[in-house]
């Protein structure tokens, strides 16, 4: 079990219901379009390009 899951289950977030709803929304979005992704290599290259300019 991940730390975030434990924290949610133990109520360690003030807005845990909002967090759970947001995570559920993101999971549903991912399930609806599983191929709509960006690779880590692309994310890293874009971030490095911004920081190195």
SULMOVEN-V607484 format. One record per pair of residues at least 12 apart in sequence whose ideal C-beta (glycine too) atoms are under 10 Angstrom apart, sorted by the first residue. I is the first residue (numbers start at 0). J is the second residue. Records with the same first field share a line. If there is no record, write none. Layout:
I->J  J
This chain:
3->18  22
4->22
6->18
7->19  22
